[in-house]
Amino acid sequence: MSKHAKKDDHAAHGATPAIVALAKAGVVHTVHPYEHDPSSDLGYGLEAAQAIGVEPAKVFKTLMASVDGHLVVGVVPVDRTLDLKALAHAVGGKKATMAEKAAAERATGYVVGGISPLGQRSPHTTVVDSSALTHDTVYVSGGRRGLDIGLSPTDLVTSTSAKTADIARV
């Protein structure tokens, strides 16, 4: 699919909540399924970049952290790590720690390795690394392992009610 399709079309193709949310909002996006290799040692994000043929700086991973006891989503390039101190600062908090995998899965409705910043079970404060704004298109998980979505960084920020900040480090 090169553009968003009708909601019924997505349902017929096993659409995830992320894809349904974009379609419902009328956000133009592309869908990039690939064969996830459980034996890959690249990590989910770098595997996705390689599989869909996109440079890692344009593919973003979705991470969940606890900032002063509240779950917060950080979206950073797959070739970088989340700077927890910068994330806490971006949301006016003092201390951030990575959320437990089970807590992230419960809060988002997705499995680790397939957590999308879009269409989560309930909305969370979200911060997208400002480097996203330097690209015409960015790619995020589509809501399951082996599925990425391409969209404009502006649409990503708008669709997640995110703020942008420098929250990634090498």
C-alpha positions as CSV (number, residue, x, y, z in Angstrom):
1,M,0.0,0.0,0.0
2,S,1.6,3.3,-1.0
3,K,-1.1,5.5,0.6
4,H,-3.6,5.0,3.3
5,A,-6.4,2.7,2.4
6,K,-10.0,2.5,3.5
7,K,-10.5,1.2,7.0
8,D,-12.2,-1.9,5.7
9,D,-9.2,-2.5,3.4
10,H,-6.9,-2.4,6.4
11,A,-9.1,-4.8,8.4
12,A,-9.0,-7.3,5.5
13,H,-5.2,-7.1,5.6
14,G,-4.8,-7.7,9.4
15,A,-4.3,-4.0,10.2
16,T,-2.8,-3.2,13.6
17,P,-4.2,-0.5,15.8
18,A,-1.4,1.8,14.6
19,I,-2.5,1.4,10.9
20,V,-6.2,1.8,11.8
21,A,-5.4,5.0,13.8
22,L,-3.5,6.5,10.9
23,A,-6.3,5.6,8.4
24,K,-9.0,7.0,10.7
25,A,-7.1,10.2,11.0
26,G,-6.5,10.4,7.2
27,V,-2.7,10.4,7.6
28,V,-0.9,9.4,4.4
29,H,1.5,6.5,5.2
30,T,3.2,3.5,3.7
31,V,3.2,0.0,5.1
32,H,6.4,-2.1,4.9
33,P,6.0,-5.7,6.0
34,Y,9.1,-7.9,6.1
35,E,10.0,-11.3,7.4
36,H,11.1,-11.0,11.0
37,D,14.1,-13.3,11.7
38,P,14.0,-14.3,15.4
39,S,17.6,-15.5,15.1
40,S,18.9,-12.1,14.0
41,D,21.4,-10.5,16.4
42,L,20.8,-7.0,14.9
43,G,18.0,-6.1,17.2
44,Y,14.5,-5.4,16.1
45,G,15.1,-1.8,14.8
46,L,18.3,-2.5,12.9
47,E,16.8,-5.6,11.4
48,A,13.8,-3.5,10.2
49,A,16.1,-0.9,8.6
50,Q,18.0,-3.6,6.8
51,A,14.9,-5.5,5.7
52,I,13.1,-2.5,4.3
53,G,16.2,-1.0,2.8
54,V,16.3,2.3,4.7
55,E,19.2,3.9,6.5
56,P,19.0,3.4,10.3
57,A,18.8,7.1,11.0
58,K,15.4,7.2,9.4
59,V,14.0,4.2,11.3
60,F,12.8,5.0,14.9
61,K,12.3,2.6,17.8
62,T,9.6,3.1,20.4
63,L,10.8,2.8,24.0
64,M,8.9,3.1,27.2
65,A,10.3,4.7,30.3
66,S,9.1,5.5,33.8
67,V,9.6,9.2,34.5
68,D,8.9,10.0,38.2
69,G,6.5,7.0,38.3
70,H,4.6,7.9,35.0
71,L,5.0,6.0,31.8
72,V,6.5,8.0,29.0
73,V,7.2,7.0,25.4
74,G,10.6,7.9,23.8
75,V,11.0,7.6,20.0
76,V,14.6,7.5,18.9
77,P,16.6,6.4,15.8
78,V,17.4,2.6,15.9
79,D,21.1,3.3,15.7
80,R,21.1,5.4,18.9
81,T,20.1,4.9,22.5
82,L,17.5,6.7,24.6
83,D,19.1,9.3,26.9
84,L,17.0,8.8,30.0
85,K,18.1,12.0,31.6
86,A,17.2,14.1,28.5
87,L,13.8,12.3,28.3
88,A,13.1,13.2,32.0
89,H,14.1,16.8,31.3
90,A,12.0,17.0,28.2
91,V,8.8,16.1,30.2
92,G,9.7,18.2,33.2
93,G,10.7,15.2,35.3
94,K,13.6,14.4,37.5
95,K,14.4,10.7,37.0
96,A,13.7,8.2,34.3
97,T,14.3,4.5,34.2
98,M,13.4,2.0,31.5
99,A,10.0,0.5,32.0
100,E,9.7,-3.2,32.6
101,K,8.9,-5.1,29.4
102,A,5.6,-6.5,30.8
103,A,4.5,-3.0,31.9
104,A,5.3,-1.6,28.4
105,E,3.3,-4.4,26.7
106,R,0.3,-3.9,29.1
107,A,0.3,-0.1,28.7
108,T,0.6,-0.1,24.9
109,G,-1.2,-3.3,23.8
110,Y,1.8,-4.3,21.7
111,V,4.7,-6.8,22.2
112,V,8.3,-5.7,22.7
113,G,9.9,-5.5,19.3
114,G,6.6,-4.4,17.8
115,I,5.6,-1.5,20.0
116,S,4.4,1.4,17.9
117,P,4.1,5.0,19.1
118,L,0.7,5.0,17.2
119,G,-2.6,3.4,18.2
120,Q,-1.5,2.5,21.8
121,R,-4.1,1.1,24.2
122,S,-4.1,4.4,26.0
123,P,-2.3,7.7,25.2
124,H,1.0,8.4,26.9
125,T,3.2,11.4,27.0
126,T,5.5,11.0,24.0
127,V,8.8,12.6,23.0
128,V,10.2,12.1,19.5
129,D,13.9,12.8,19.0
130,S,14.3,16.0,17.1
131,S,16.5,14.3,14.5
132,A,13.2,13.0,13.0
133,L,12.5,16.5,11.7
134,T,15.5,16.4,9.4
135,H,14.0,13.6,7.3
136,D,11.1,13.7,4.7
137,T,9.9,10.3,5.9
138,V,10.5,8.3,9.0
139,Y,9.7,4.7,9.8
140,V,8.3,3.4,13.0
141,S,6.9,0.0,14.1
142,G,3.5,-0.8,12.7
143,G,2.5,-2.6,15.8
144,R,4.0,-6.0,15.3
145,R,7.4,-7.5,14.7
146,G,8.0,-7.5,10.9
147,L,5.9,-4.4,10.1
148,D,7.0,-0.8,9.8
149,I,5.1,2.3,8.8
150,G,6.6,5.2,6.8
151,L,5.1,8.7,7.4
152,S,6.2,12.3,7.6
153,P,7.8,13.2,10.9
154,T,5.3,16.0,11.3
155,D,2.5,13.5,11.0
156,L,4.2,11.3,13.6
157,V,4.5,14.1,16.0
158,T,0.9,15.3,15.4
159,S,-0.6,11.8,15.5
160,T,1.1,11.0,18.9
161,S,0.6,14.5,20.4
162,A,4.4,14.4,20.9
163,K,6.9,17.0,21.7
164,T,10.3,16.9,20.1
165,A,13.6,17.1,22.0
166,D,17.1,15.9,21.7
167,I,16.7,12.6,23.6
168,A,19.0,10.3,21.6
169,R,22.7,9.6,22.1
170,V,25.2,7.6,20.2
